[in-house]
Amino acid sequence: MPRYLISFDDGAMDHITDSELPAVSDAAHAVVRDAKSAGVWIFGGGLLRQQATIVRPDGTALAGPVPETKAVVGGFSILEVASRAEALVWAGRIAASCRCAQEVREIMFDPES
């Protein structure tokens, strides 16, 4: 079955107030529990802001992209579902729970992973 990356940009949830965060967190965790129960959840989570490091092919490490200058992922889910249409349904549920738009991309199949 195909796997999909469902993600949102860093800062996409900045409009949510501190008082709203517990409700958003509860709603998002409910969707994750549903995805796990449905057997489609692979992995997901939020990413810390401005913590990226770029490692070059020669092994040297550089400071990563700065969110003000480049779109970076703020959070993601990886689901394994039967179709893109099903991935879009899950993305809609995630978008509603997180109160922000989600990007959906199919992950290329690799028999080694």
Backbone bond lengths (Angstrom), bond angles and torsions (degrees), N, CA, C in turn:
res aa  C-N    CA-C-N  psi(-1)  N-CA   C-N-CA  omega(-1)  CA-C   N-CA-C  phi
1 M - - - 1.447 - - 1.525 109.56 -
2 P 1.325 116.48 146.10 1.458 118.99 179.62 1.532 112.34 -70.37
3 R 1.320 114.29 152.11 1.461 121.62 175.62 1.519 108.53 -111.87
4 Y 1.323 115.09 145.76 1.460 121.10 -177.85 1.519 110.12 -127.95
5 L 1.325 114.42 140.08 1.451 122.56 171.45 1.527 106.76 -95.02
6 I 1.309 115.66 121.18 1.458 122.14 176.61 1.527 105.06 -113.65
7 S 1.331 117.46 119.16 1.463 119.31 -172.34 1.517 111.83 -143.06
8 F 1.329 114.22 164.98 1.458 120.88 174.12 1.520 108.99 -136.69
9 D 1.324 115.30 154.46 1.460 121.36 -177.14 1.522 111.93 -73.89
10 D 1.322 115.19 150.07 1.451 122.03 172.34 1.524 108.29 -56.04
11 G 1.296 117.01 132.64 1.460 121.67 -179.55 1.513 114.31 93.34
12 A 1.336 117.92 -9.71 1.462 120.89 -177.18 1.524 112.72 -65.63
13 M 1.328 116.76 -20.44 1.461 120.26 -179.61 1.529 111.91 -106.01
14 D 1.327 117.73 10.93 1.470 121.02 -177.64 1.527 113.08 -63.98
15 H 1.332 117.97 -20.04 1.460 120.97 -179.77 1.533 112.61 -75.62
16 I 1.317 116.99 -10.52 1.461 121.10 -177.74 1.526 108.84 -82.62
17 T 1.322 115.67 127.47 1.463 120.31 -178.25 1.526 110.41 -77.76
18 D 1.323 115.35 160.35 1.470 120.52 178.63 1.524 111.15 -57.16
19 S 1.322 116.85 -35.93 1.468 119.26 -179.62 1.528 112.23 -71.47
20 E 1.331 117.76 -24.00 1.465 121.77 179.09 1.528 112.78 -85.46
21 L 1.327 117.55 -19.77 1.469 121.13 -174.05 1.526 114.26 -55.82
22 P 1.345 120.18 -43.02 1.470 118.17 179.11 1.535 113.01 -59.55
23 A 1.327 117.42 -40.04 1.469 119.97 179.24 1.523 110.84 -67.66
24 V 1.325 117.20 -40.61 1.466 120.85 178.26 1.523 109.83 -63.95
25 S 1.316 116.41 -44.29 1.467 120.99 178.98 1.522 110.88 -60.94
26 D 1.325 117.36 -45.65 1.467 120.98 178.58 1.525 111.44 -60.71
27 A 1.344 116.44 -42.54 1.470 120.51 -179.81 1.527 110.92 -65.60
28 A 1.326 116.94 -43.34 1.467 120.66 179.58 1.522 110.83 -64.71
29 H 1.329 117.02 -42.84 1.471 119.95 179.20 1.529 111.44 -64.90
30 A 1.327 117.41 -32.57 1.468 120.27 176.58 1.528 110.76 -64.47
31 V 1.338 117.51 -40.53 1.470 120.57 177.96 1.525 109.66 -65.35
32 V 1.325 117.13 -41.76 1.474 120.63 178.30 1.528 109.89 -60.96
33 R 1.328 116.90 -44.98 1.478 119.54 178.34 1.526 111.05 -60.49
34 D 1.339 116.48 -41.49 1.471 120.23 177.74 1.526 110.96 -63.15
35 A 1.330 117.51 -42.62 1.466 120.83 179.41 1.523 110.70 -64.75
36 K 1.316 117.27 -38.64 1.472 120.54 176.37 1.518 110.34 -64.86
37 S 1.327 116.99 -44.57 1.469 120.84 178.78 1.521 111.82 -62.03
38 A 1.335 116.15 -33.97 1.468 120.98 179.43 1.524 111.94 -79.32
39 G 1.343 116.91 -8.53 1.459 120.66 178.57 1.520 114.57 77.83
40 V 1.348 117.22 19.16 1.467 120.03 -177.87 1.530 113.04 -106.21
41 W 1.317 118.29 -12.81 1.470 122.51 -176.48 1.520 110.27 -75.30
42 I 1.328 117.00 128.78 1.461 122.60 173.62 1.523 109.34 -105.18
43 F 1.343 116.71 -57.29 1.453 120.86 -177.56 1.517 108.98 -170.44
44 G 1.310 117.40 157.81 1.450 120.59 174.93 1.511 111.56 -176.45
45 G 1.323 115.62 171.52 1.452 121.01 176.99 1.506 111.62 167.16
46 G 1.320 114.24 173.41 1.459 121.28 175.32 1.514 109.61 -92.24
47 L 1.320 116.02 157.51 1.455 121.47 -179.95 1.523 109.78 -114.74
48 L 1.331 115.61 139.86 1.457 120.13 177.73 1.519 110.30 -67.16
49 R 1.298 116.23 140.05 1.458 122.27 -178.53 1.529 111.55 -69.63
50 Q 1.329 116.08 134.05 1.463 125.10 174.88 1.526 113.42 57.20
51 Q 1.309 117.39 38.04 1.459 121.02 179.16 1.527 112.26 -110.33
52 A 1.323 117.64 7.21 1.462 120.68 -175.15 1.524 112.09 -75.68
53 T 1.332 115.11 145.21 1.458 122.79 171.20 1.517 106.66 -129.82
54 I 1.320 116.34 136.25 1.468 121.77 178.22 1.529 107.56 -97.47
55 V 1.331 116.52 125.87 1.467 121.28 176.66 1.519 107.33 -108.05
56 R 1.333 115.57 119.82 1.467 122.18 -179.02 1.521 110.39 -77.00
57 P 1.344 116.79 163.50 1.465 120.00 178.33 1.533 113.54 -56.39
58 D 1.344 117.32 -27.23 1.472 119.38 179.26 1.528 112.58 -84.06
59 G 1.354 117.06 0.72 1.452 121.44 177.09 1.512 115.40 94.52
60 T 1.338 118.12 -7.95 1.458 119.35 178.60 1.527 110.00 -72.79
61 A 1.315 115.84 145.53 1.463 121.52 -178.26 1.517 110.18 -110.57
62 L 1.319 115.59 137.81 1.462 123.03 179.53 1.522 108.82 -127.71
63 A 1.327 116.18 156.05 1.464 120.16 173.43 1.522 108.47 -59.20
64 G 1.332 115.92 139.18 1.463 120.87 -176.22 1.519 113.21 -79.49
65 P 1.323 115.33 -173.27 1.460 120.02 -177.75 1.527 110.79 -62.52
66 V 1.311 114.99 144.47 1.458 121.29 176.61 1.525 107.56 -93.54
67 P 1.344 119.06 125.79 1.468 120.24 -175.83 1.523 114.75 -53.80
68 E 1.312 119.14 -29.06 1.461 120.13 -179.56 1.525 112.05 -69.91
69 T 1.322 118.35 -19.92 1.459 120.63 -174.83 1.522 113.62 -112.68
70 K 1.313 117.82 -12.73 1.456 120.81 -176.90 1.523 108.90 -151.17
71 A 1.327 116.56 140.06 1.460 119.58 176.41 1.520 109.07 -67.29
72 V 1.306 116.24 129.53 1.457 121.39 176.76 1.513 109.03 -127.91
73 V 1.304 116.35 154.08 1.457 121.90 -178.79 1.523 109.73 -72.69
74 G 1.319 115.94 132.07 1.459 121.40 177.48 1.508 112.61 -99.49
75 G 1.324 117.52 -24.18 1.458 122.51 178.66 1.509 109.11 -169.34
76 F 1.327 115.45 159.61 1.470 118.70 -175.96 1.524 111.31 -156.45
77 S 1.309 114.02 159.92 1.465 123.55 171.66 1.515 106.94 -135.92
78 I 1.310 116.56 144.93 1.455 121.53 172.66 1.518 106.82 -119.32
79 L 1.321 115.47 120.67 1.458 121.84 -178.78 1.514 109.79 -121.78
80 E 1.315 115.56 148.45 1.461 122.03 175.56 1.518 106.73 -114.40
81 V 1.325 115.45 109.51 1.459 122.06 -175.40 1.524 110.00 -132.58
82 A 1.313 116.13 168.18 1.461 121.13 -175.16 1.524 114.18 -72.92
83 S 1.346 117.09 -25.44 1.469 118.55 -173.82 1.525 111.13 -155.35
84 R 1.332 114.43 164.22 1.464 120.08 174.88 1.522 109.85 -61.95
85 A 1.322 116.69 -38.05 1.464 120.24 179.50 1.531 110.73 -58.31
86 E 1.319 116.81 -41.71 1.464 120.33 178.34 1.531 110.53 -67.55
87 A 1.332 117.41 -38.91 1.466 120.87 176.61 1.527 110.47 -60.50
88 L 1.336 116.78 -38.87 1.463 120.44 179.87 1.525 111.38 -67.01
89 V 1.318 117.23 -34.40 1.468 120.24 176.25 1.523 110.14 -63.66
90 W 1.336 115.89 -47.60 1.471 119.59 178.11 1.524 110.49 -63.20
91 A 1.321 118.35 -40.33 1.461 121.41 178.40 1.524 110.65 -61.09
92 G 1.310 116.70 -37.65 1.465 120.69 176.67 1.516 112.04 -63.42
93 R 1.313 116.25 -40.65 1.467 119.93 177.82 1.525 110.97 -66.95
94 I 1.337 115.88 -40.40 1.469 119.86 178.25 1.526 109.70 -65.57
95 A 1.327 117.13 -43.96 1.464 121.29 179.69 1.532 110.92 -59.34
96 A 1.319 116.52 -43.40 1.470 119.80 179.61 1.528 110.86 -64.31
97 S 1.323 116.20 -42.58 1.463 118.87 -177.17 1.522 112.12 -71.25
98 C 1.320 117.92 -37.12 1.473 122.52 -178.94 1.523 112.57 -87.86
99 R 1.337 116.09 -10.85 1.466 122.33 -179.99 1.530 112.61 61.02
100 C 1.342 115.19 36.63 1.470 119.44 175.15 1.529 109.30 -154.18
101 A 1.320 115.15 154.36 1.465 121.42 -179.05 1.529 110.66 -64.04
102 Q 1.320 115.79 151.89 1.458 122.75 -179.47 1.519 109.74 -123.07
103 E 1.315 116.60 142.40 1.465 122.61 174.32 1.524 107.56 -98.20
104 V 1.317 117.19 137.02 1.473 122.39 -178.79 1.521 108.67 -118.56
105 R 1.334 115.62 123.87 1.464 120.84 178.60 1.521 108.98 -137.03
106 E 1.333 116.14 135.60 1.458 120.41 176.72 1.527 109.29 -76.57
107 I 1.307 115.67 137.41 1.457 121.98 177.20 1.529 107.99 -87.31
108 M 1.318 116.01 131.31 1.471 119.95 -179.74 1.526 110.04 -61.00
109 F 1.309 116.54 138.41 1.465 121.45 179.03 1.526 110.06 -70.57
110 D 1.300 114.99 134.79 1.453 122.21 175.34 1.520 107.23 -138.42
111 P 1.339 118.59 113.65 1.471 120.52 -176.27 1.522 112.99 -63.60
112 E 1.332 118.12 -14.64 1.461 121.59 -179.72 1.533 111.95 -85.92
113 S 1.338 117.73 -10.07 1.471 118.00 -176.75 1.509 112.18 -112.43
